[in-house]
Amino acid sequence: MDLVQVVSIVVSLSVFLAVVELIRRSHLKERYSLVWLAASVVLVIFSVWRPLLHAIARIFGIYYPPSFLFLLAIGFLIVLLLHFSTIISSLSERNNHLAQEIGMLKERLDRREGKNDSGEEERK
């Protein structure tokens, strides 16, 4: 085992353990951690079993296996960005819906209290 392989195994396992610890302390939700756990497991597999990395890289026509890791990293980042974009879109929609609902509830409350637009009591 050479130094690069040892460092890559240590880094991959560190990422995996960090994600598990963040889940354990409730700093990271389980549904968001699945992508991170999968990526770290793939990195551990490729770090431990380098012939697999070389074989898969050659299948894709990549003759320098570390560049295949960069391709995997870019793919991982694209999946992560797409995942977070869908979450942000959903939260934005919920935020708009809640703002409209609060506005309607405030209007209903103002009507029940008998206030006009300026906030003063209406005279009867």
C-alpha positions as CSV (number, residue, x, y, z in Angstrom):
1,M,0.0,0.0,0.0
2,D,1.4,3.4,-1.0
3,L,1.0,6.7,0.8
4,V,-1.7,8.0,-1.5
5,Q,-3.8,5.0,-0.9
6,V,-3.4,5.2,2.9
7,V,-4.3,8.9,2.8
8,S,-7.4,8.3,0.6
9,I,-8.6,5.5,2.9
10,V,-8.2,7.7,6.0
11,V,-9.9,10.7,4.4
12,S,-12.8,8.6,3.1
13,L,-13.3,6.9,6.5
14,S,-13.1,10.3,8.1
15,V,-15.9,11.7,5.9
16,F,-18.0,8.6,6.7
17,L,-17.5,8.9,10.4
18,A,-18.1,12.7,10.4
19,V,-21.4,12.2,8.6
20,V,-22.4,9.5,11.1
21,E,-21.5,11.7,14.0
22,L,-23.5,14.6,12.5
23,I,-26.5,12.3,12.2
24,R,-26.0,11.1,15.8
25,R,-25.9,14.6,17.2
26,S,-29.0,15.6,15.1
27,H,-27.0,18.2,13.1
28,L,-27.8,16.5,9.9
29,K,-31.1,14.9,8.9
30,E,-31.0,11.3,7.7
31,R,-32.5,12.0,4.3
32,Y,-29.8,14.6,3.5
33,S,-27.1,12.3,4.7
34,L,-27.8,9.4,2.4
35,V,-25.9,11.1,-0.5
36,W,-22.9,11.8,1.7
37,L,-22.9,8.3,3.1
38,A,-23.1,6.8,-0.4
39,A,-20.3,9.0,-1.7
40,S,-18.0,8.1,1.2
41,V,-18.7,4.4,0.8
42,V,-17.8,4.6,-2.9
43,L,-14.6,6.5,-2.0
44,V,-13.7,3.9,0.6
45,I,-14.3,1.0,-1.9
46,F,-12.2,2.7,-4.6
47,S,-9.5,3.6,-2.1
48,V,-9.2,0.0,-0.8
49,W,-9.7,-1.8,-4.1
50,R,-7.6,0.2,-6.6
51,P,-7.8,-2.4,-9.4
52,L,-11.6,-1.8,-9.4
53,L,-11.0,1.9,-9.9
54,H,-8.6,1.2,-12.8
55,A,-11.0,-1.3,-14.4
56,I,-14.0,1.0,-14.2
57,A,-12.0,4.0,-15.5
58,R,-10.7,1.9,-18.4
59,I,-14.4,0.8,-19.2
60,F,-15.3,4.5,-19.5
61,G,-12.3,5.1,-21.7
62,I,-10.4,7.1,-19.0
63,Y,-6.7,6.1,-19.0
64,Y,-5.8,8.1,-15.9
65,P,-7.9,6.6,-13.0
66,P,-7.6,9.7,-10.7
67,S,-9.4,11.7,-13.3
68,F,-12.3,9.2,-13.0
69,L,-12.5,10.1,-9.3
70,F,-12.8,13.7,-10.4
71,L,-15.6,12.7,-12.7
72,L,-17.3,10.9,-9.9
73,A,-16.8,14.0,-7.6
74,I,-18.4,16.3,-10.2
75,G,-21.3,13.9,-10.6
76,F,-21.8,13.8,-6.9
77,L,-21.8,17.6,-6.7
78,I,-24.4,17.8,-9.5
79,V,-26.7,15.3,-7.7
80,L,-26.2,17.2,-4.5
81,L,-27.0,20.5,-6.1
82,L,-30.1,19.1,-7.8
83,H,-31.3,17.6,-4.5
84,F,-30.8,20.9,-2.6
85,S,-32.5,22.9,-5.5
86,T,-35.6,20.8,-5.2
87,I,-35.6,21.2,-1.4
88,I,-35.2,25.0,-1.7
89,S,-38.0,25.2,-4.3
90,S,-40.3,23.2,-2.0
91,L,-39.5,25.4,1.0
92,S,-40.0,28.6,-1.1
93,E,-43.4,27.4,-2.2
94,R,-44.3,26.6,1.4
95,N,-43.1,29.9,2.6
96,N,-45.3,31.8,0.1
97,H,-48.3,29.7,1.1
98,L,-47.7,30.4,4.8
99,A,-47.3,34.1,4.2
100,Q,-50.6,34.2,2.3
101,E,-52.3,32.2,5.1
102,I,-50.9,34.5,7.7
103,G,-52.2,37.5,5.7
104,M,-55.7,36.0,5.5
105,L,-55.7,35.1,9.2
106,K,-54.6,38.7,10.1
107,E,-57.4,40.2,7.9
108,R,-60.0,37.9,9.6
109,L,-58.7,38.8,13.0
110,D,-58.8,42.5,12.2
111,R,-62.4,42.2,11.0
112,R,-63.4,40.4,14.2
113,E,-61.8,43.0,16.3
114,G,-63.6,45.7,14.3
115,K,-60.5,47.6,13.2
116,N,-60.2,49.5,10.0
117,D,-57.1,49.7,7.8
118,S,-55.4,52.4,9.9
119,G,-55.6,50.2,13.0
120,E,-58.2,52.4,14.8
121,E,-61.5,51.1,16.2
122,E,-64.4,51.7,13.8
123,R,-67.2,53.8,15.1
124,K,-70.6,52.2,15.3
